[in-house]
Amino acid sequence: MKSFDRLPTSLICALLLAGCSANSAWNPDQIDGANCSKDKCDDGYSCVVTKCVRHNSLGYKETCLDNISCKDGLVCPPRVFACRKECSNYYSSDSACNESNVFCAPLYTSDGTKFLNTGACLDAQCTAKKADAKAGDTVCEKGDCVLFKTRVGSCFKECTYTIGEDGAYNDNLETQGKTCHPVGSGDNQTLVEWPSGTKLQGEPCDQYSAPCAKGLVCIKGTGISKSCHKLCSINGAQHLGCEADQQCSQAKGYSFCSSVSGDSSTDR
């Protein structure tokens, strides 16, 4: 008689009356299971690399492929593939990101084209701007560092813009579909390259999911929600880029058109 290890799995199951399923090669009572392939794990499990893993079982910084494998309060960021704390106050020192070397980053699909409506606490990409760097600092290879708390920042391409005498907006960006937009807060707020959208002057917006058209920024005005405001510049008595019933209000690193009656909230 042939030994069991030479018989098909289905025949062994029948002989042993074990009631095996097609997924019987792994033990469903073990969190890490055994070798698997996509869609070959039992209900309540998913395949992570080569193992069937119970849903909501993976802890902080454990390897993952999607959110369903991580414990509650954790997400699996694309291109990171490790469970990280979820957060929502993007590009800041969100209270959820209470470790000293992390910040809250918005999450996008792997190709960077679609916002996933959540964020994760990710490791700092840099610790200082190139001009301020000292021994031991990490600086950006491309672009420069925007800090969100002490020695914790992310790399961006900084953006500059001009407004012509005719009110036309121009910037230093060479990539289509990009515009200048502020990131960060307080003294660290910086104008950077940002995806442009379709929202127009005065329309409700979201910097991440519904961005403004080129030459506009999504900020809070006198209301409680954000809307699109034109970037502008002041040349003597001229408020270039603004309508006749608007004024050019200054913010850290940029200026924006606001109503003459007042639209100067510093909460961007």
C-alpha positions as CSV (number, residue, x, y, z in Angstrom):
1,M,0.0,0.0,0.0
2,K,1.2,3.5,-0.8
3,S,2.0,5.8,2.1
4,F,-0.4,8.7,2.9
5,D,2.1,11.3,1.9
6,R,1.8,10.1,-1.7
7,L,-2.0,10.1,-1.8
8,P,-4.1,13.1,-2.8
9,T,-5.3,15.3,0.1
10,S,-9.0,14.6,-0.8
11,L,-8.5,10.9,-0.6
12,I,-6.7,11.1,2.7
13,C,-9.5,13.1,4.1
14,A,-12.1,10.6,2.9
15,L,-10.1,7.7,4.4
16,L,-9.7,9.4,7.8
17,L,-13.3,10.7,7.8
18,A,-12.0,14.0,9.0
19,G,-14.5,16.1,7.1
20,C,-11.6,18.1,5.5
21,S,-12.4,21.0,3.3
22,A,-10.3,22.4,0.4
23,N,-8.6,24.6,3.0
24,S,-7.7,21.7,5.3
25,A,-4.0,22.2,4.9
26,W,-4.0,24.8,7.7
27,N,-5.2,24.8,11.2
28,P,-8.1,27.3,11.6
29,D,-7.4,27.5,15.4
30,Q,-3.9,28.9,14.8
31,I,-3.7,32.7,14.2
32,D,-0.9,32.3,11.7
33,G,-2.3,29.2,10.0
34,A,-0.2,27.7,7.2
35,N,0.8,28.3,3.6
36,C,-2.0,29.9,1.6
37,S,-2.8,31.6,-1.7
38,K,-5.2,34.3,-2.5
39,D,-8.9,33.3,-1.8
40,K,-7.9,30.0,-0.3
41,C,-8.5,30.8,3.4
42,D,-11.6,29.9,5.3
43,D,-14.3,32.5,6.2
44,G,-13.0,35.0,8.8
45,Y,-9.4,34.7,7.5
46,S,-7.4,36.3,4.8
47,C,-4.1,35.5,3.1
48,V,-1.2,37.6,4.3
49,V,1.9,36.7,2.2
50,T,1.9,32.9,2.7
51,K,-0.3,32.5,5.8
52,C,-4.0,32.5,6.5
53,V,-4.5,35.1,9.2
54,R,-7.7,35.7,11.3
55,H,-9.5,39.0,10.6
56,N,-8.7,41.8,13.1
57,S,-5.9,39.8,14.7
58,L,-2.7,41.6,13.6
59,G,-1.1,44.1,16.0
60,Y,0.9,47.3,15.7
61,K,3.6,47.1,13.0
62,E,2.8,43.5,12.1
63,T,2.9,42.7,8.4
64,C,-0.4,43.1,6.6
65,L,-1.9,43.4,3.1
66,D,-5.3,45.1,3.9
67,N,-7.2,46.7,6.7
68,I,-9.3,43.7,7.6
69,S,-6.3,41.8,9.0
70,C,-5.4,44.6,11.5
71,K,-6.9,45.0,15.0
72,D,-9.5,47.7,15.6
73,G,-8.0,51.2,15.6
74,L,-5.2,50.1,13.1
75,V,-5.1,50.3,9.4
76,C,-2.8,48.8,6.7
77,P,-1.4,51.7,4.7
78,P,-0.6,51.0,1.0
79,R,3.1,50.7,0.3
80,V,3.8,50.3,4.0
81,F,2.2,46.9,4.6
82,A,2.4,47.1,8.4
83,C,-0.5,47.8,10.7
84,R,-0.4,51.4,12.0
85,K,-2.6,53.5,14.2
86,E,-5.4,55.2,12.4
87,C,-5.7,59.0,12.6
88,S,-7.6,61.9,10.9
89,N,-5.9,65.2,11.6
90,Y,-3.6,65.0,8.6
91,Y,-0.1,66.4,8.4
92,S,-0.1,67.3,12.1
93,S,0.9,65.9,15.5
94,D,-2.5,64.2,15.8
95,S,-3.1,63.0,19.4
96,A,-3.6,59.5,18.0
97,C,0.1,59.6,16.9
98,N,1.5,59.8,20.4
99,E,5.0,58.4,19.6
100,S,7.7,61.0,19.2
101,N,8.8,60.1,15.7
102,V,5.5,59.8,13.9
103,F,2.9,62.1,12.3
104,C,-0.6,61.7,10.8
105,A,-0.5,61.1,7.0
106,P,-3.5,60.9,4.7
107,L,-3.7,57.6,2.9
108,Y,-4.1,57.2,-0.9
109,T,-4.3,54.1,-3.2
110,S,-0.9,52.6,-4.2
111,D,-0.8,54.7,-7.4
112,G,-1.5,57.9,-5.4
113,T,-4.6,58.8,-7.3
114,K,-7.5,58.2,-4.9
115,F,-7.8,59.4,-1.3
116,L,-8.9,56.6,1.1
117,N,-10.8,58.8,3.5
118,T,-8.5,58.0,6.4
119,G,-5.0,58.4,7.7
120,A,-2.2,56.6,9.5
121,C,0.5,57.4,12.0
122,L,3.7,57.0,9.9
123,D,7.4,57.4,10.6
124,A,8.9,60.8,10.0
125,Q,10.6,61.1,6.6
126,C,12.8,64.0,7.7
127,T,13.9,65.9,10.8
128,A,14.9,69.3,9.5
129,K,14.9,71.6,6.4
130,K,18.1,71.4,4.4
131,A,19.0,75.0,5.3
132,D,18.6,74.2,9.1
133,A,20.1,70.7,9.2
134,K,22.7,69.9,11.8
135,A,24.7,66.7,12.4
136,G,22.4,63.7,12.9
137,D,19.5,65.3,11.0
138,T,17.7,63.5,8.2
139,V,17.0,65.6,5.2
140,C,14.9,65.0,2.0
141,E,16.6,63.7,-1.1
142,K,13.9,65.4,-3.2
143,G,12.1,68.5,-2.2
144,D,12.4,69.8,1.4
145,C,11.1,69.0,4.8
146,V,7.8,70.4,6.2
147,L,7.8,69.8,10.0
148,F,4.6,68.9,11.9
149,K,6.3,68.7,15.3
150,T,9.9,68.9,16.6
151,R,12.1,66.8,14.3
152,V,9.1,65.1,12.6
153,G,8.2,66.0,9.1
154,S,7.5,64.8,5.5
155,C,9.1,65.7,2.2
156,F,7.4,67.9,-0.3
157,K,8.3,70.0,-3.3
158,E,7.9,73.6,-2.2
159,C,5.9,75.8,-4.5
160,T,6.0,79.5,-5.4
161,Y,3.5,81.5,-7.4
162,T,3.0,84.9,-8.9
163,I,-0.1,86.9,-9.9
164,G,0.2,88.9,-13.1
165,E,-1.1,92.5,-13.5
166,D,-4.1,90.8,-15.3
167,G,-4.8,88.6,-12.3
168,A,-3.4,85.5,-14.0
169,Y,-2.0,82.8,-11.7
170,N,1.4,81.2,-12.5
171,D,3.6,78.9,-10.4
172,N,7.0,77.1,-10.6
173,L,5.4,73.6,-11.0
174,E,6.1,71.7,-14.2
175,T,3.7,68.8,-13.6
176,Q,0.2,69.1,-15.0
177,G,-2.6,68.6,-12.6
178,K,-0.6,70.2,-9.7
179,T,-1.0,73.5,-7.9
180,C,0.3,75.4,-4.8
181,H,-1.4,74.6,-1.5
182,P,-0.4,75.1,2.2
183,V,0.5,72.2,4.3
184,G,1.3,72.2,8.1
185,S,0.3,74.8,10.6
186,G,1.6,77.8,12.5
187,D,5.2,78.8,11.8
188,N,5.8,75.5,9.9
189,Q,3.0,76.1,7.4
190,T,4.5,75.8,3.9
191,L,3.2,76.2,0.3
192,V,3.8,72.9,-1.5
193,E,3.0,71.1,-4.7
194,W,-0.5,69.6,-4.4
195,P,-3.0,67.9,-6.7
196,S,-5.4,70.3,-8.3
197,G,-9.1,69.5,-8.6
198,T,-12.2,71.0,-10.1
199,K,-13.8,73.0,-7.2
200,L,-14.1,76.7,-8.0
201,Q,-14.0,80.0,-6.1
202,G,-16.5,79.9,-3.2
203,E,-17.4,76.2,-3.6
204,P,-17.2,73.8,-0.7
205,C,-14.0,71.7,-0.8
206,D,-11.8,69.2,0.9
207,Q,-8.0,69.4,0.4
208,Y,-7.8,65.6,0.1
209,S,-11.0,64.3,-1.4
210,A,-12.4,67.3,-3.3
211,P,-9.5,69.7,-4.0
212,C,-9.8,73.2,-5.6
213,A,-8.9,74.0,-9.2
214,K,-5.4,75.3,-10.0
215,G,-4.6,78.7,-8.3
216,L,-7.1,78.2,-5.5
217,V,-6.7,76.9,-1.9
218,C,-9.1,75.0,0.2
219,I,-9.2,76.9,3.6
220,K,-11.7,78.0,6.2
221,G,-13.0,81.5,5.9
222,T,-15.6,83.1,8.2
223,G,-17.8,80.0,8.0
224,I,-17.3,76.7,9.8
225,S,-16.5,74.7,6.7
226,K,-13.8,75.0,4.0
227,S,-14.2,76.6,0.6
228,C,-12.0,77.5,-2.3
229,H,-10.2,80.9,-2.3
230,K,-8.1,82.3,-5.1
231,L,-4.4,82.9,-4.4
232,C,-3.5,86.5,-4.7
233,S,-0.7,89.1,-4.2
234,I,-0.5,92.7,-3.1
235,N,1.3,95.2,-5.2
236,G,1.0,98.6,-3.6
237,A,-2.7,99.4,-3.5
238,Q,-3.5,96.6,-5.9
239,H,-4.9,93.3,-4.7
240,L,-3.9,91.2,-7.8
241,G,-6.1,88.2,-8.5
242,C,-9.1,89.3,-6.5
243,E,-12.5,90.6,-7.5
244,A,-13.6,94.2,-6.9
245,D,-15.5,93.3,-3.7
246,Q,-12.6,91.3,-2.3
247,Q,-9.3,91.9,-0.6
248,C,-6.0,90.0,-0.6
249,S,-5.5,88.6,3.0
250,Q,-2.1,87.4,4.1
251,A,-1.4,84.0,5.6
252,K,1.9,82.2,6.4
253,G,3.6,81.8,3.1
254,Y,0.8,82.9,0.8
255,S,-2.2,85.3,0.4
256,F,-5.8,84.6,-0.5
257,C,-8.8,86.5,-1.7
258,S,-11.4,87.2,1.0
259,S,-14.5,89.3,1.2
260,V,-14.0,92.9,2.2
261,S,-16.3,92.4,5.2
262,G,-13.8,90.0,6.7
263,D,-12.6,86.5,5.9
264,S,-9.3,86.2,7.8
265,S,-9.5,83.0,9.8
266,T,-6.1,81.6,10.6
267,D,-7.4,78.1,10.8
268,R,-6.6,76.7,7.4
